[in-house]
Amino acid sequence: MTYPETTDAFTVTSINQWSHFTRQARFEEDDIDIAVDACGVCASDVHTITGGWNEDIPLPLCVGHETIGKVVRIGSKVMDKDIKIGDRVGVGAQVGADLACGTCLSGHENYCPNQLDAYGSKHPDGTVTQGGFSSHVRVHNHFVFRIPEKLETKLAAPLLCAGLTTYSPLKRLGAGPGKKIAICGLGGLGHLAVLWSVALGAECYVLSHSSRKSDDARLLGAKGFIDTSNSDWSLPWKSKFDLILSCTGAVDRFHLPDYFSTLTTFGIFHMVGLPDNPLLPLETQAFVPNACSLSASNIGNRTEMIEMLSLAVRANIRPWVETIDISEDGCKEAVERVHSGDVKFRFTLVGYDAVFGQRI
């Protein structure tokens, strides 16, 4: 394939046929164009194309926001002169921000009020961002990251969203030696949260209603597994955890006071898995016994991404990944299996050259 003016992508055209993908055949000088080699498949992709988050999504839409590929074009205003044509780079769930507001200038561009998501966001000129189920992506250079040589592409892809989404709050909320952390939900997000918690030196436990995941939790490095399907599960764990990181989309079905009771004084129940439905009604009094907090967060910033990739190399972090060749059928299989929970624990779409040809 010669260098295109438009990308060649697998897109969804209807939320009523959300797993039916159709193949379809603007450059600013601070942008980088990337020929995609692999892209992780995230539950966020499924929430989006099914309409689960009640979004009015622009169609047709190409999802995918754990993208790795080779640089094929660099704008003249790109500041990072270490990035060269042909370099292997990654892009996560954010591809733009104004980089001028107080939020951005304080290093929190992932909370910029004018941020652009990897897909479905509109540039000022009306152009809609499109994701990594495609031949190429175009991204502002601030959101492009060199992938360390020691990280294998299929394993590095899930780090760009799931990895950062879990690493950021763990690091920011003090996970480390002397801290006792519980990871709620052992799936695509949760298994990475366990790996980070252990790598950061915390004592890690897994909370799950699926007892069959006990062995997996320990293989990932967790010290213990707590089966929450028992109505009295929380009683032996009262005031034990400094932090609970909820990585499940099922939190809308939780009786949260049970989870709060396992937190230490000023402990935090923090959510990165976002449910389709509102949380169950919660009385203010539920926070009073231990002055606990309930919070949530969105991906991470550039500094955290670079730190995370470095830690992944040092600690030999290896996400549990299954690969699927990209195609109409491959995209369909991936999103349907993520939707049904039939994955341990992440998918990476590969085989891009076979579909799109050599692009560099």
ZIJONOR-V768859 format. One record per residue. RES is the residue in one small letter. SS is DSSP state (H for helix, E for strand, C for the rest). OMEGA is omega in whole degrees, 0 to 359 (none if undefined). Layout:
# ZIJONOR-V768859
RES_SS_OMEGA + RES_SS_OMEGA
This chain:
# ZIJONOR-V768859
m_C_175 + t_C_182 + y_C_187 + p_C_168 + e_C_175 + t_C_182 + t_C_176 + d_C_194 + a_E_170 + f_E_188 + t_E_171 + v_E_183 + t_C_181 + s_C_176 + i_H_176 + n_H_174 + q_H_192 + w_C_178 + s_C_177 + h_C_183 + f_E_179 + t_E_178 + r_E_181 + q_E_176 + a_C_none + r_C_178 + f_C_172 + e_C_188 + e_C_172 + d_C_179 + d_E_173 + i_E_175 + d_E_186 + i_E_171 + a_E_190 + v_E_175 + d_E_182 + a_E_177 + c_E_175 + g_E_178 + v_E_187 + c_C_175 + a_H_177 + s_H_177 + d_H_182 + v_H_177 + h_H_183 + t_H_188 + i_H_175 + t_C_186 + g_C_184 + g_C_179 + w_C_176 + n_C_180 + e_C_172 + d_C_189 + i_C_177 + p_C_181 + l_C_357 + p_C_183 + l_E_174 + c_C_181 + v_C_182 + g_C_181 + h_C_170 + e_C_196 + t_E_175 + i_E_178 + g_E_182 + k_E_179 + v_E_179 + v_E_178 + r_E_181 + i_E_178 + g_C_185 + s_C_181 + k_C_178 + v_C_187 + m_C_183 + d_C_184 + k_C_177 + d_C_179 + i_C_184 + k_C_173 + i_C_179 + g_C_179 + d_C_174 + r_E_184 + v_E_179 + g_E_178 + v_E_180 + g_C_188 + a_C_180 + q_E_181 + v_E_180 + g_E_174 + a_C_181 + d_C_178 + l_C_181 + a_C_182 + c_C_180 + g_H_179 + t_H_179 + c_H_183 + l_H_176 + s_C_176 + g_C_182 + h_C_183 + e_H_177 + n_H_174 + y_H_178 + c_C_178 + p_C_180 + n_C_181 + q_C_177 + l_E_174 + d_E_183 + a_C_176 + y_C_175 + g_C_177 + s_C_181 + k_E_169 + h_C_178 + p_C_180 + d_C_178 + g_C_178 + t_C_181 + v_E_178 + t_C_181 + q_C_190 + g_C_194 + g_C_172 + f_C_192 + s_E_181 + s_C_184 + h_E_167 + v_E_179 + r_E_192 + v_E_172 + h_E_189 + n_H_180 + h_H_185 + f_H_176 + v_C_187 + f_E_174 + r_E_178 + i_C_181 + p_C_185 + e_C_185 + k_C_180 + l_C_179 + e_C_187 + t_H_185 + k_H_179 + l_H_181 + a_H_184 + a_H_181 + p_H_179 + l_H_189 + l_H_172 + c_C_182 + a_H_180 + g_H_182 + l_H_181 + t_H_179 + t_H_180 + y_H_186 + s_H_181 + p_H_178 + l_H_179 + k_H_184 + r_H_183 + l_C_167 + g_C_176 + a_C_181 + g_C_181 + p_C_180 + g_C_180 + k_C_178 + k_E_188 + i_E_172 + a_E_176 + i_E_183 + c_E_181 + g_C_182 + l_C_178 + g_C_182 + g_H_176 + l_H_188 + g_H_182 + h_H_175 + l_H_177 + a_H_176 + v_H_180 + l_H_179 + w_H_183 + s_H_180 + v_H_181 + a_H_179 + l_C_175 + g_C_180 + a_C_172 + e_E_193 + c_E_175 + y_E_177 + v_E_173 + l_E_181 + s_E_176 + h_C_182 + s_C_183 + s_H_180 + r_H_181 + k_H_183 + s_H_182 + d_H_179 + d_H_180 + a_H_182 + r_H_176 + l_H_179 + l_C_177 + g_C_179 + a_C_179 + k_C_182 + g_E_180 + f_E_183 + i_E_181 + d_E_184 + t_C_178 + s_C_176 + n_C_185 + s_C_180 + d_C_187 + w_C_188 + s_C_188 + l_H_180 + p_H_187 + w_H_181 + k_C_175 + s_C_184 + k_C_192 + f_E_175 + d_E_184 + l_E_167 + i_E_176 + l_E_181 + s_E_184 + c_C_184 + t_C_175 + g_C_181 + a_C_184 + v_H_178 + d_H_178 + r_H_183 + f_C_165 + h_C_191 + l_H_178 + p_H_176 + d_H_180 + y_H_179 + f_H_184 + s_C_180 + t_C_181 + l_E_173 + t_E_176 + t_E_184 + f_E_177 + g_E_187 + i_E_168 + f_E_189 + h_E_185 + m_E_168 + v_C_171 + g_C_187 + l_C_181 + p_C_175 + d_C_187 + n_C_178 + p_C_174 + l_C_174 + l_C_179 + p_C_186 + l_C_179 + e_C_178 + t_H_181 + q_H_180 + a_H_182 + f_H_192 + v_C_187 + p_C_180 + n_C_179 + a_C_182 + c_C_181 + s_E_175 + l_E_184 + s_E_179 + a_E_180 + s_C_185 + n_C_179 + i_C_180 + g_C_182 + n_C_184 + r_H_180 + t_H_180 + e_H_178 + m_H_181 + i_H_176 + e_H_183 + m_H_180 + l_H_177 + s_H_178 + l_H_179 + a_H_177 + v_H_184 + r_H_184 + a_C_180 + n_C_179 + i_C_181 + r_C_176 + p_C_176 + w_C_192 + v_E_170 + e_E_180 + t_E_175 + i_E_177 + d_E_181 + i_C_178 + s_C_174 + e_H_182 + d_H_180 + g_H_177 + c_H_179 + k_H_180 + e_H_184 + a_H_184 + v_H_179 + e_H_179 + r_H_173 + v_H_180 + h_H_182 + s_H_180 + g_C_183 + d_C_179 + v_C_177 + k_C_355 + f_C_180 + r_E_170 + f_E_167 + t_E_174 + l_E_182 + v_E_177 + g_C_184 + y_H_181 + d_H_180 + a_H_182 + v_H_187 + f_H_182 + g_C_176 + q_C_187 + r_C_176 + i_C_none
